[in-house]
Amino acid sequence: MDTDEQLYESDATGWRRGLYEDVRATFRAPVVNWIFRTLMANEPDFTRYLWGQVKPTFQTRAFGRYSVAYRDAVLSTVETGSDDGDAPDHDSGRPAYRRADLDLQPAEFRELRGQVATFDVVAPRLAALFEIADRSLRDESVGDDPDEDAAATEPMPAWLDRDRGLSPTMVDAPPDELDDTVERIRAFHGLDDNLPSIYRCLAQWPAYLRTAWDDLEPTMESAEFDRACERASEETEAFVDSVPYEPQLSPDDLRAKGMDDDEVSELQELFETFNRGPIETVLPALPVYATTLDAAGRREMG
């Protein structure tokens, strides 16, 4: 599998274009994430099968409940050090930026807020996708403790996370003025030469990324953020345990669909990589960035 290969939305035709539109509609976000673009370029038939197996997961009220719980687990822990009720060791006052603080034009600031909101929407969706696919491909349990509440199979409320983001755009490489900031970001997340989409997006507004990282770095390096990541993972694991629709994505299921052992192994490695390592701190950081621009979503269903 060539992970540098992607099928971009603008190049997708036929059923591939339709699937991308379905991903956007189901995720309620105007973006098709890297994982889908790369899978589609390398394994289109598997991508279609995968989406058919996991799509019901994202359409229930229980998923909506999990998505807001994921966000709140991160933010409440960072803000209060809620594990033991003590105040955090760092300054937990979340920075909040107005347009004038960043010297941006109104249209620029609106675009920044809208794109960051999109990442806030997709964070719990990607977390659930990676956990489900990683477990399933390793023949581990998904849905072994299914939720018996009506929310498990009720439809997701139409209003939740609907129409609150803008399609992300990104730079190929951050500008030189961000070299120091980017190096500190890489060191914190344990990144190699590649930067996750959120940072290639935020690098379009150097004043924001530089200011936000300077202000947030103590928070990100704190024990509270470590615990926030753990709590986000716990919420995800509990949700995946509870899903009522068990996807058929085990190695035997894929072999029955005509995939060979090498193809199965490549998919196992891909999703294991995405469900572990840097992503474990990148995804929980997304709602933290959103709060700095008053762009975060709900933290309870209401």
C-alpha positions in Angstrom: 0.0 0.0 0.0 1.4 3.4 -1.1 0.3 5.8 1.6 1.4 8.7 -0.5 -1.3 7.9 -3.0 -4.7 9.6 -2.5 -7.9 9.9 -4.5 -8.9 13.5 -3.9 -12.6 14.5 -3.9 -12.2 16.5 -7.0 -10.9 13.5 -8.9 -13.5 11.0 -7.6 -16.2 9.8 -10.1 -19.0 7.3 -10.1 -19.6 5.3 -7.0 -16.4 6.7 -5.4 -17.7 10.2 -5.6 -21.0 9.0 -4.1 -19.2 7.3 -1.3 -17.3 10.5 -0.5 -20.5 12.4 -0.4 -22.0 9.8 1.9 -19.0 10.1 4.3 -19.4 13.9 4.4 -23.1 13.6 5.1 -22.7 10.8 7.7 -19.8 12.5 9.5 -21.7 15.8 9.3 -18.5 17.5 8.3 -17.4 19.0 4.9 -14.3 16.9 4.6 -13.2 13.4 3.4 -10.3 12.6 5.7 -6.9 11.3 4.6 -7.7 7.7 5.6 -10.6 7.4 3.1 -8.6 9.1 0.3 -5.7 6.8 0.8 -7.7 3.7 1.1 -9.7 4.6 -2.0 -6.5 5.1 -4.0 -5.1 1.8 -2.9 -8.0 -0.6 -2.0 -11.2 0.8 -3.5 -13.2 -2.4 -3.1 -12.2 -2.7 0.5 -13.0 1.0 1.1 -16.6 0.4 -0.2 -16.9 -2.7 2.0 -15.5 -1.0 5.0 -17.8 2.0 4.8 -20.8 -0.3 4.4 -19.8 -2.1 7.6 -19.0 0.9 9.8 -21.5 3.5 8.6 -24.4 2.4 10.9 -22.1 3.1 13.9 -22.2 6.9 13.2 -25.9 7.2 12.7 -27.3 6.5 16.2 -28.2 8.7 19.1 -25.7 6.7 21.2 -22.9 7.8 18.8 -24.1 11.4 19.3 -24.0 10.9 23.0 -20.5 9.5 22.8 -19.3 12.3 20.5 -20.2 15.0 23.0 -18.8 12.9 25.9 -15.5 12.5 24.1 -15.3 16.3 23.8 -16.2 16.9 27.4 -13.8 14.3 28.7 -10.9 16.1 27.1 -11.9 19.7 28.0 -13.2 19.1 31.5 -10.0 17.2 32.5 -7.8 19.8 31.0 -9.7 22.6 32.7 -10.2 21.2 36.2 -7.8 18.2 36.6 -11.0 16.4 37.4 -9.4 13.0 38.2 -8.9 14.0 41.8 -10.7 17.4 42.0 -7.5 19.3 42.5 -6.6 22.3 40.4 -4.2 21.5 37.5 -0.5 22.1 38.1 -0.4 24.4 35.0 -2.4 27.5 34.3 -5.7 26.0 33.1 -7.1 29.3 31.8 -7.9 28.4 28.2 -6.7 31.1 25.8 -9.5 32.7 23.8 -8.6 34.8 20.8 -10.6 37.5 19.1 -9.9 38.6 15.6 -7.9 41.7 16.7 -5.7 39.5 18.8 -4.4 37.8 15.7 -4.4 40.8 13.3 -6.7 38.9 10.9 -9.2 40.3 8.5 -12.9 39.4 9.2 -13.0 36.9 6.3 -9.7 35.3 7.4 -10.9 34.9 11.0 -14.3 33.5 9.9 -12.5 30.9 7.7 -10.1 29.9 10.5 -12.9 29.4 13.0 -15.0 27.4 10.4 -12.1 25.1 9.5 -11.1 24.4 13.1 -14.8 23.6 13.9 -14.6 20.9 11.2 -11.7 19.2 13.0 -13.6 19.4 16.2 -16.5 17.6 14.6 -14.4 14.8 13.1 -12.3 14.1 16.2 -14.6 11.5 17.9 -15.7 10.1 14.5 -12.1 9.3 13.6 -11.4 8.0 17.1 -14.3 5.5 16.8 -13.4 4.5 13.2 -9.8 3.7 14.1 -10.7 1.8 17.2 -13.4 -0.3 15.4 -11.3 -1.0 12.4 -8.1 -1.8 14.4 -9.9 -4.2 16.7 -11.9 -5.9 13.9 -8.9 -6.4 11.7 -7.0 -8.0 14.6 -10.1 -10.3 15.2 -10.8 -8.6 18.6 -14.2 -7.9 20.0 -16.5 -5.1 18.9 -19.9 -4.7 20.4 -19.4 -7.5 23.0 -21.4 -5.5 25.5 -24.2 -4.0 23.4 -26.1 -1.0 24.7 -29.7 -2.0 25.6 -30.9 1.5 25.7 -33.1 2.9 22.9 -30.4 5.4 22.1 -28.3 2.5 20.7 -30.5 2.2 17.7 -32.3 5.5 17.6 -31.3 7.9 14.8 -28.8 10.7 15.7 -30.6 14.0 16.3 -30.7 16.0 13.1 -29.3 19.1 14.7 -26.2 17.7 16.3 -23.0 19.0 14.7 -24.9 19.9 11.6 -23.6 22.7 9.3 -21.1 24.2 11.7 -17.8 23.7 9.8 -16.0 24.8 6.6 -14.0 22.6 4.2 -10.4 22.6 5.4 -7.6 23.8 3.2 -3.9 23.1 3.9 -0.4 24.1 3.0 2.1 21.6 1.6 4.7 22.9 4.0 4.5 25.4 6.8 6.2 28.8 6.2 9.7 29.3 7.5 8.5 31.7 10.2 6.9 28.6 11.9 10.0 26.5 12.0 10.5 26.7 15.7 6.8 26.2 16.5 6.6 23.2 14.2 9.7 21.6 15.7 8.1 21.9 19.2 4.8 20.5 17.9 6.7 17.5 16.3 8.6 16.9 19.5 5.4 16.9 21.6 3.4 14.6 19.4 6.3 12.3 18.5 6.0 13.1 14.8 8.3 12.4 12.0 8.6 14.5 8.9 4.9 14.5 8.2 2.5 16.8 9.9 -1.1 15.9 10.6 -3.8 17.7 8.7 -4.8 20.0 11.6 -1.3 21.6 11.6 -1.0 21.9 7.9 -4.4 23.7 8.1 -3.5 26.0 11.0 -0.2 26.9 9.3 -2.2 29.0 6.9 -2.6 31.4 9.7 1.0 31.6 11.2 0.0 34.3 13.8 -2.7 31.9 15.2 -0.6 28.7 15.3 2.4 30.4 16.8 0.3 32.2 19.4 -1.9 29.2 20.2 1.1 26.8 20.6 3.0 29.2 22.8 -0.1 29.5 25.1 -1.2 25.9 24.9 2.2 24.1 25.2 2.2 24.0 29.0 -1.3 22.6 28.9 -0.4 19.9 26.3 2.7 18.9 28.3 0.7 18.6 31.5 -0.4 15.6 33.5 -4.0 16.8 33.0 -3.7 16.5 29.2 -2.2 13.0 29.6 -5.2 12.1 31.6 -7.5 13.9 29.1 -6.1 11.6 26.4 -6.7 8.6 28.6 -10.3 9.6 29.3 -11.0 10.2 25.6 -9.6 6.7 24.9 -11.8 5.2 27.7 -14.9 6.9 26.2 -14.0 5.5 22.8 -13.4 2.0 24.0 -16.6 1.9 26.0 -18.6 3.1 23.0 -17.0 0.5 20.7 -17.8 -2.2 23.3 -21.5 -1.1 23.2 -22.3 -0.7 19.5 -25.3 -2.8 18.4 -24.1 -3.5 14.9 -20.9 -5.6 14.8 -19.0 -4.9 11.5 -17.7 -8.0 9.7 -14.1 -6.9 9.2 -12.1 -9.8 10.7 -9.2 -11.4 8.6 -11.5 -14.3 7.8 -14.2 -12.0 6.6 -11.8 -10.2 4.3 -10.4 -13.4 3.0 -13.9 -14.5 2.2 -14.2 -11.3 0.2 -11.2 -12.3 -1.9 -8.3 -10.5 -0.1 -5.0 -12.3 0.3 -2.9 -12.4 3.5 -0.6 -9.7 2.4 -3.5 -7.3 1.8 -5.0 -8.1 5.1 -1.6 -7.6 6.8 -1.2 -4.2 5.2 -4.6 -3.1 6.4 -3.8 -4.3 9.9 -0.6 -2.3 10.0 -2.3 0.8 8.6 -5.1 0.9 11.2 -2.8 -0.1 14.0 -0.6 2.8 13.2 -3.6 5.2 13.1 -5.0 3.9 16.4 -1.7 4.2 18.3 1.2 6.6 18.6 0.9 10.3 17.7 -2.8 10.1 16.9 -3.5 9.4 20.6 -2.5 13.0 21.3 -3.5 14.6 18.0 -7.2 13.8 18.1 -7.8 15.0 21.7 -6.0 18.3 20.9 -8.6 19.2 18.2 -11.3 20.3 20.7 -8.7 22.2 22.7 -7.8 24.2 19.6 -11.5 24.8 18.9 -12.1 26.3 22.3 -9.5 29.0 21.7 -11.7 30.3 18.9 -15.1 29.6 20.5 -15.6 27.0 17.8 -16.1 23.8 19.9 -19.3 21.9 19.7 -21.7 20.7 22.5 -20.4 19.0 25.6 -23.7 17.4 26.5 -26.7 16.2 24.5 -29.3 18.3 26.3 
